[in-house]
Amino acid sequence: MRCARVAVVAALLTIAGAARADTPPSVWDRAKSPTEAEEFELHEAVQRRLRGAGFGFDGEEENERIRALMRAEHARALAMLQAAGAEKSKNPLLRFDVAEAHQALRNFSRSAELYRSALAEFPNHPLADEAWRALAMACGYTGDHPCEIEAYDEVLRRETEDFQRGIPFLNLAESMMHQGDLRAAMDGYREALRIASLLPSNTTSPLATWGLAVALDRSGEHGAAEKEAKFALELELSLGFRTPMRNNVPLVRSRSVFFVPDYEVNWYLGLGEIAMARRLSSPRAALLHWQEADRAFGRWIEGAEKRREKDRWLPMAKARHARVKAEVVRAEAAVQKEPPAVHEDSASKTFHL
């Protein structure tokens, strides 16, 4: 699970963060390089297209027509840069722009290549801080965990303000978990939680708690994992992320979160269903959540078994799935003994993951 910084959708795919640190060329710059003014004008025109000027797109808009317009603008920006030879330009603005344009179009492998190249050539440019974040995101999308870890390490080395460090720690922890380093992952999730506690309510706290729950579960600490999953659900409710106005969509299903591989979300969903089942007194109501957990872990295993490379957590998932199936059997037996007058807790359906 990665939390895309943002920017979650339109701007999620461009470099997120503070205002760009670029300024028009001075009189002396123009004198030294007659083409610099033209290149800066191209840079500004490209940025207007990448940032969606004139569309009023706020990153949450669901209108497909507007998204299509944005994609067309991003494609036009890339075409303008390619026509100007931006990929081999000596102008750092154009080099970072072309990487950003590829990222906006979800060409993540190419985007990562271009960011690496630009950062190697212009490591101290004012836009390098943003570029390291974007490189980390591109590597996260492609599943290149060593690259992602390196990039987030650099982001955290450069960034000293806590409010800018929470999401990098969250995403770095996720990558560490995929590499099999559960202790480092748990440390990262806890640091993200510490930072989130210092800031106004946001998504970092519940998402870091979900990540911590999965890391604990994979380390065999199932009781602690279920406790954290329960806490994550409570955080979502208390922070207003699970309400009828939001269609009760859990954060792990929101547009601000992505999973690589995509079946990974099912471990989170399965833990959430287990946490819901544990908190219900009615066997009939609990059974519904145990069955959902059964399906969630089944989907995780199905996705993992289709991969060309074996997922390191597959044996653990199968063991977890077996435990859930046993709980389903116990819940079914308890339902048979439940008096007919006891009604299903319909409110529990509200919180199905």
Beta strands, then each sheet from edge to edge (+ up, - down):
strand 1: 2-3
strand 2: 257-258
sheet 1: 1+ 2-
end
